[in-house]
Structure formats: structure tokens, C-alpha cells
Amino acid sequence: MALSQVQIIQSLAEALSWFEKELSWGVAPAELNHLTGRIGELYAAMITRGQMALETNQRGYDVISAENERISVKTITSSSHVSFNAKTFELVDRVMVLRVNIDDDNGVSVETLLDNSAAEAMALCRDLGDRLSFGIQTRSRPIKPLEDLIVSAEAQFENLLVRQYENGTITVLIEGHTQAVAKPFLRKIAASVGVDLLNGNSQPKNTRQLGADIIKTINAMTS
């Protein structure tokens, strides 16, 4: 059955939420391969305005894009490589390798490691006979200084300044000096101003969520 884009987005949100719950229960990411794979396929279907293949791993591909490309999707958490079936690779038009990142500051997010045509992807793989192996490379793109971004909101609590940048990043400053880790300070402030540490799904808020709620609460109290 074909899913609408809204249904795909809703399903992706539900899968990510369930992934977060499993992590909060102490389940290791490596034990969630089935859920990780589902997240990747839904994400690929969403960004390509496509549909899931009718069968799981149907003839080597997982998603069909709006442009009728047959896409093989591989999703990892910490693996150093992914493999493709060499016997069915000729049926693939496009390859996407995704990573589900787990970060206390930003929460769970999906990162695109590779999005190439099948021919381009094959050139990047090692031919191991019955399979093609793609090695995960360390991220090499430069990171711009946070200070180059616009400060979208901030709030003062005692000697702590909580600052939110336009990309959502939260920092805590003491007398103008940015603290290396914001979360411990945010928990202290939250306890003082009555901000819940849990989100609507009863899961611990990440740094961005907690910091944003604290800024909103303090500014509402002082306005």
C-alpha cells in the first residue's frame, strides 16, 4: 500500500521516538538494527518524495523515488563499513548510506554519508566478489565557529547566561566564558525555575530542548 508523504513523515517521527525510548531503557544501538534500518528507509522515502519497496530488500533496493530511481539504503549507528549484494547491484539506480547519530546535546538525528548514483557508489566500493564494501570515512567538512551565528534568544539566571543560537545550539556562559558542557548547569537552573527534565514522551530532554524551555520560562517570568 502506498503511503502519503504525511504518513511517511509521521511514521519516521514514530520510529525515531521509539528509538529514543529503547535507548533510554538501556538498549544498545547495535541491538536496534531493524529499527535503524526502518528509520533510514523512511528518511530516504521522505527526502526523495518516494515510496517504500513492496518487499523488504526487494531485489536489492529499498525505496523508489519520485523520479522512479530504485534506491538501496544502508543505515548505521557506529559501523565502519556497509556491504551491498553484488548479484543484485545492477538493479540499483541510486545508493544512500545514512547514519543515525546519538548525541545528548542534539538528540537523535539522521546524517547522510553518501547519496550517489549506483555507478558512482560502485567506484567508491571494494569488490569482494559476492559483495561490495563501502568504508565509512571520517567527516572532513570544516565546522564554522559558533560565534559566527546569530544569537536567537538568551536568558540570565543568577551568574549564568543561557544562550541559544540560530541553529538551535545551547551554551551556558559564566562571566562571559562559555562552559565546555552546558547540561549540568541547565539541570540546576531547571530545578530552580520549574522546568521539567522530561519531554512529552517522558524521555529526558536533550540539551537543545532543555535550554530552549529554560530560556522561554525565565523570559516569561521576567517580562
VOFIMI-390750 format. One record per residue (C-alpha): x, y, z; residue in three letters; residue number from 1; chain. Coordinates in pm, whole numbers, plus 50000, padded with zeros to 5 digits. Layout:
BEGIN
- X Y Z ALA NUM A
...
//
This chain:
BEGIN
- 50000 50000 50000 MET 1 A
- 50136 50341 49901 ALA 2 A
- 50194 50591 50180 LEU 3 A
- 50136 50963 50150 SER 4 A
- 50423 51198 50234 GLN 5 A
- 50243 51293 50554 VAL 6 A
- 50217 50926 50654 GLN 7 A
- 50585 50870 50578 ILE 8 A
- 50685 51171 50790 ILE 9 A
- 50458 51058 51074 GLN 10 A
- 50599 50704 51057 SER 11 A
- 50955 50841 51066 LEU 12 A
- 50873 51052 51373 ALA 13 A
- 50724 50748 51546 GLU 14 A
- 51024 50531 51460 ALA 15 A
- 51268 50795 51591 LEU 16 A
- 51062 50832 51910 SER 17 A
- 51064 50456 51965 TRP 18 A
- 51440 50451 51902 PHE 19 A
- 51486 50714 52174 GLU 20 A
- 51272 50511 52414 LYS 21 A
- 51477 50196 52355 GLU 22 A
- 51796 50391 52425 LEU 23 A
- 51652 50534 52747 SER 24 A
- 51574 50178 52856 TRP 25 A
- 51941 50089 52820 GLY 26 A
- 51924 49903 52489 VAL 27 A
- 52249 49932 52293 ALA 28 A
- 52218 50098 51948 PRO 29 A
- 52381 49792 51790 ALA 30 A
- 52085 49583 51906 GLU 31 A
- 51838 49807 51722 LEU 32 A
- 51945 49727 51367 ASN 33 A
- 51593 49651 51246 HIS 34 A
- 51461 49981 51380 LEU 35 A
- 51766 50169 51250 THR 36 A
- 51707 50024 50903 GLY 37 A
- 51343 50126 50910 ARG 38 A
- 51438 50482 51010 ILE 39 A
- 51680 50503 50718 GLY 40 A
- 51429 50377 50463 GLU 41 A
- 51159 50616 50583 LEU 42 A
- 51405 50905 50580 TYR 43 A
- 51512 50819 50224 ALA 44 A
- 51149 50794 50113 ALA 45 A
- 51077 51132 50272 MET 46 A
- 51362 51329 50113 ILE 47 A
- 51312 51170 49769 THR 48 A
- 50931 51201 49783 ARG 49 A
- 50927 50829 49718 GLY 50 A
- 50774 50505 49837 GLN 51 A
- 50900 50203 50025 MET 52 A
- 50968 49897 49808 ALA 53 A
- 50687 49641 49819 LEU 54 A
- 50906 49376 49982 GLU 55 A
- 51186 49412 50236 THR 56 A
- 51516 49438 50044 ASN 57 A
- 51320 49378 49725 GLN 58 A
- 51577 49265 49466 ARG 59 A
- 51847 49478 49622 GLY 60 A
- 51666 49807 49669 TYR 61 A
- 51452 49956 49946 ASP 62 A
- 51294 50278 49816 VAL 63 A
- 51165 50406 49482 ILE 64 A
- 51198 50783 49442 SER 65 A
- 50952 51023 49282 ALA 66 A
- 51182 51012 48977 GLU 67 A
- 51147 50629 48965 ASN 68 A
- 51501 50566 49091 GLU 69 A
- 51549 50234 49269 ARG 70 A
- 51744 50323 49584 ILE 71 A
- 51947 50090 49803 SER 72 A
- 51952 50234 50156 VAL 73 A
- 52202 50134 50425 LYS 74 A
- 52175 50281 50774 THR 75 A
- 52434 50255 51051 ILE 76 A
- 52499 50385 51401 THR 77 A
- 52868 50308 51457 SER 78 A
- 52974 50060 51186 SER 79 A
- 53290 50131 50989 SER 80 A
- 53154 49990 50662 HIS 81 A
- 52841 49869 50481 VAL 82 A
- 52802 49596 50220 SER 83 A
- 52588 49560 49909 PHE 84 A
- 52490 49237 49734 ASN 85 A
- 52695 49231 49414 ALA 86 A
- 52447 48996 49243 LYS 87 A
- 52158 49243 49264 THR 88 A
- 52351 49571 49249 PHE 89 A
- 52282 49606 48877 GLU 90 A
- 51916 49664 48964 LEU 91 A
- 52001 49968 49177 VAL 92 A
- 51997 50324 49037 ASP 93 A
- 52098 50518 49346 ARG 94 A
- 52273 50445 49676 VAL 95 A
- 52219 50619 50009 MET 96 A
- 52425 50550 50321 VAL 97 A
- 52283 50711 50633 LEU 98 A
- 52393 50728 50995 ARG 99 A
- 52166 50765 51297 VAL 100 A
- 52360 50989 51535 ASN 101 A
- 52302 50975 51909 ILE 102 A
- 52400 51291 52091 ASP 103 A
- 52299 51420 52434 ASP 104 A
- 52319 51778 52309 ASP 105 A
- 52117 51736 51990 ASN 106 A
- 51924 51414 52048 GLY 107 A
- 51879 51156 51773 VAL 108 A
- 51942 51276 51418 SER 109 A
- 51994 51129 51071 VAL 110 A
- 52307 51217 50872 GLU 111 A
- 52364 51148 50503 THR 112 A
- 52707 50990 50447 LEU 113 A
- 52660 50900 50081 LEU 114 A
- 52398 50985 49819 ASP 115 A
- 52527 50891 49476 ASN 116 A
- 52429 50711 49161 SER 117 A
- 52493 50337 49168 ALA 118 A
- 52783 50375 48926 ALA 119 A
- 52946 50646 49141 GLU 120 A
- 52891 50442 49457 ALA 121 A
- 53041 50129 49298 MET 122 A
- 53359 50323 49218 ALA 123 A
- 53393 50400 49590 LEU 124 A
- 53346 50037 49698 CYS 125 A
- 53584 49746 49733 ARG 126 A
- 53486 49447 49519 ASP 127 A
- 53487 49141 49745 LEU 128 A
- 53335 48907 49492 GLY 129 A
- 52983 48839 49616 ASP 130 A
- 52955 49180 49782 ARG 131 A
- 53067 49540 49751 LEU 132 A
- 53206 49705 50064 SER 133 A
- 53186 50080 50128 PHE 134 A
- 53411 50217 50403 GLY 135 A
- 53273 50494 50624 ILE 136 A
- 53502 50794 50610 GLN 137 A
- 53561 51035 50896 THR 138 A
- 53376 51361 50845 ARG 139 A
- 53609 51613 50684 SER 140 A
- 53387 51918 50627 ARG 141 A
- 53511 52220 50827 PRO 142 A
- 53295 52346 51111 ILE 143 A
- 53236 52720 51124 LYS 144 A
- 53279 52895 51461 PRO 145 A
- 52957 52905 51660 LEU 146 A
- 53013 53273 51725 GLU 147 A
- 52955 53343 51355 ASP 148 A
- 52588 53255 51400 LEU 149 A
- 52310 53484 51522 ILE 150 A
- 52202 53458 51887 VAL 151 A
- 51829 53388 51863 SER 152 A
- 51744 53401 52237 ALA 153 A
- 51906 53419 52579 GLU 154 A
- 51816 53446 52945 ALA 155 A
- 52005 53531 53264 GLN 156 A
- 51980 53319 53579 PHE 157 A
- 52196 53440 53868 GLU 158 A
- 52551 53436 53724 ASN 159 A
- 52458 53203 53438 LEU 160 A
- 52370 53325 53090 LEU 161 A
- 52187 53067 52880 VAL 162 A
- 52224 53144 52509 ARG 163 A
- 52056 52989 52206 GLN 164 A
- 52200 53027 51856 TYR 165 A
- 52004 53023 51531 GLU 166 A
- 52098 52659 51465 ASN 167 A
- 51948 52558 51800 GLY 168 A
- 52277 52512 51986 THR 169 A
- 52264 52599 52357 ILE 170 A
- 52558 52734 52555 THR 171 A
- 52598 52847 52915 VAL 172 A
- 52828 53138 52995 LEU 173 A
- 52970 53243 53330 ILE 174 A
- 53109 53599 53332 GLU 175 A
- 53140 53586 52954 GLY 176 A
- 53316 53250 52942 HIS 177 A
- 53143 52964 52760 THR 178 A
- 53133 52645 52965 GLN 179 A
- 53254 52327 52797 ALA 180 A
- 52941 52130 52895 VAL 181 A
- 52604 52302 52935 ALA 182 A
- 52381 52018 53060 LYS 183 A
- 52480 52018 53432 PRO 184 A
- 52413 52391 53459 PHE 185 A
- 52083 52356 53275 LEU 186 A
- 51965 52086 53516 ARG 187 A
- 52043 52315 53809 LYS 188 A
- 51851 52603 53653 ILE 189 A
- 51560 52378 53559 ALA 190 A
- 51520 52264 53919 ALA 191 A
- 51510 52627 54033 SER 192 A
- 51264 52765 53777 VAL 193 A
- 51037 52460 53750 GLY 194 A
- 51125 52329 53404 VAL 195 A
- 51061 51957 53358 ASP 196 A
- 51363 51749 53259 LEU 197 A
- 51142 51514 53056 LEU 198 A
- 50978 51580 52721 ASN 199 A
- 50623 51497 52612 GLY 200 A
- 50724 51134 52551 ASN 201 A
- 50854 51104 52909 SER 202 A
- 51211 51089 52777 GLN 203 A
- 51497 51311 52904 PRO 204 A
- 51521 51634 52710 LYS 205 A
- 51840 51686 52515 ASN 206 A
- 52046 52000 52570 THR 207 A
- 51872 52198 52296 ARG 208 A
- 51523 52114 52422 GLN 209 A
- 51605 52182 52786 LEU 210 A
- 51790 52505 52712 GLY 211 A
- 51511 52639 52490 ALA 212 A
- 51248 52565 52757 ASP 213 A
- 51459 52730 53025 ILE 214 A
- 51506 53047 52819 ILE 215 A
- 51134 53066 52746 LYS 216 A
- 51042 53012 53112 THR 217 A
- 51289 53268 53252 ILE 218 A
- 51192 53533 52998 ASN 219 A
- 50823 53475 53073 ALA 220 A
- 50891 53516 53445 MET 221 A
- 51083 53839 53399 THR 222 A
- 50871 54003 53130 SER 223 A
//
